[in-house]
Amino acid sequence: MSTSFIPSFLHSFLLSFVFLVSAVCAQAQTANGLLQIDDNVTRFLQRQQSAGYLDDVHLSLLPLSAEYANALLDSLDARRAQLPIATRRELDRLRGTTTTPLARSINQRIPSLYSNGRDFFSVDGPNDSSPRGADARADMGADGPGGQPRERSHSESLAQFDLQVNPMAYLTAGRAALSEREGRASSATTWRNTRGIRASGSVGGFVYFETRLEENQRRDPIPVFDASNRTSPRLGDSDFNDGVLDYFVATGIVGYQRGAFDIRFGRDRNRWGYGIGSAQLSNYGPVYDQLQIRTSFWRIQYVTLFASLPTARAMNRDFVIPKKYASMHRLEVNLPHRIQVSIYESVIFGTDSLGARQGFDLAYLNPVIFLRAVEADRGSPDNVLLGASAAWTVIPGVRVYTDLLLDELRVSEIGNKWWGNKWAFQLGGHFAPHPFVDFAVEYTRLRPYLYAHRDPLNAYVEFTDALGHPAGPNAKDYLLIANIHPHPQVYGRIEAYRTLAGRSPDGENYGDDPTAPNATRISDTGVAILQGIRRTTTSLNVTAGYELLPSLYLEAGVGYRAVDDAALGLDRYVNPMVAMRWGLPVASGRY
């Protein structure tokens, strides 16, 4: 793959532009497909939930389908008289009823671009003569549980289709000042060069699709790469040459949404939970293949996920990477007084060393069965996790949540610091004190050896990233994220993380590496959180941006990161940068 910066981007962009401008002009509704996790619409809906304007909705299982999100936006528009003026303005922008001045100017000159006020290019099916966009979605209604749109009739959906195409780019340039161990200081040029394209839409009124393709090259202040298995955090398989990370990200989902059911198949990330760093399933790892079944009725949403996960075993690059598999269930119930509760379970399993099981175990395909009981019937060879969580909007603007995940628990050993009592606990809150301000604070505590297993193949990881909380086991994590939108086209964001962890010395296992077999643990008793070599990681990222076109932002920001290791010393850097971001969420400062 090429590592050139501007020329490669211009080549990809011009090809996309020529193709799109030559397409047929048509009026279209707002986007279908899937939202991206942490995109503008998702954050807006979560802010309205915390502010008390959205009750009995399910926003803890991301990503959301665009149809479900549009129904929620329409339900907010139906009660717009109750909303603050700033919220109404942002709502109109997200629904496509208003757009940026530059997008209006482009549409006047090239009618096929930004015809719906939001997407670069969009087109509708030829036989649908009914009003589209906001009027059509409002006619669909939001009478089902959690704002689910009513079911379309066969005559309404016959031969109906829509398509949206949007460019994607993330171009950054900066200069990092590095202060390394023993007082050494240096500087380095940093940049990111992401180019891609997104296509989404629906066919027949019930089938939707989402596909995204990104080509990436990136030079970080302190790149992280494991040459033994060609992996980097969040990226999975990647290349590393002369300090530059080079990788593809391909996402594709086909879904069927009708009535109470939303069935998805393809490759994507997920985040399940009320927190930003989910203990059960976070979005910090690479994308993976999956089949997901969502059922929503009354006050209930029940989701089942079957996934195929790559491992990170060192091998010749031309060999197929071995797979392991996951089955996950999560049940969420909306209770009175704005309370939500969830229970969940997950199991990770692979082919056993004797070859008695090959591929996906059919015993775990049952979507309505207790996975721990099935695992016991199979001889308890696999890695099962159980958990429960709850969230409560105490008053409008204040939403608190908690989560408890159990990897293993022996009641008689509680208080004895037994190694096998492995759990994660999270406490957090999301606050919306003003129409254009919201912030989240979160504390997570993870016991040593969490997510690990006696067979490394069954570890709760994908490549080398934990499927759960990104801090990993044997850690305490503190988080603060604040967003401000003083104007529909202007935003600011602050991300701050502080992680205390216990690192294992070479050749020993103190429980911080979930890929290490837990049979190599340092001891059975006296196992305490943060045991080992103390390591403190502090990260702060401040970003401000202006929306030039829908989803196209010009940004400036600064990142700070410090890693203080009790044995190795202190590494830190400050990295100011400028950026152009198009169609992608703000990059997390976690890595």
Buried (B, 14 or more C-beta within 10 A) or exposed (E): EEBEBEEBBEEBBEEBBEEBEEBEEBBBBBBBBBBBBBBBBBBBBBBBBBBBBBEBBBBBBBBBBBBBBBBBBBBBBEEEEEBEEBBBBBBBBBBBBBBBEBBEEBBEEBEBBBBBBBBBBBBBBEEBEEEBBBEBBBEBBBEBBBBBBEBBEEEBBEEBBBBBBBBBBBBBBBBBBBBBEEEEEEEBEBBBBBBBBBBBBBBBBBBBBBBBBBBBBBBBBBBEBBEEBBBBBBBBBBBBEEBBBBBBBEBBBBBBBBBBBBBBBBBBBBBBBBBBBBBBBBBBBBBBBBBBBBBBBEBBBBBBBBBBBBBBEEEEEEEEBBBBBBBBBBBBBBEEEBEBBBBBBBBBBBBBEEEEBEEBBEBBEEBEBEBBEBBEEBEEBBBBBBBBBBBBBBEEBBBBBBBBBBBBEEEEBEEEBBBBBBBBBBBBBBBBEBBBBBBBBBBBBBBBBBBBBEBBBBBBBBBBBBBBBBBBBBBBBBBBBBBBBEEBBBBBBBBBBBBBBBBBEEEEBBBBBBBBBBEEBBEEEEBEBBBBBBBBBBBBBBBBBBBBBBBBBEBBBBBBBBBBBEEEEBBBBBBBBEBBBBBBBBBBBBB
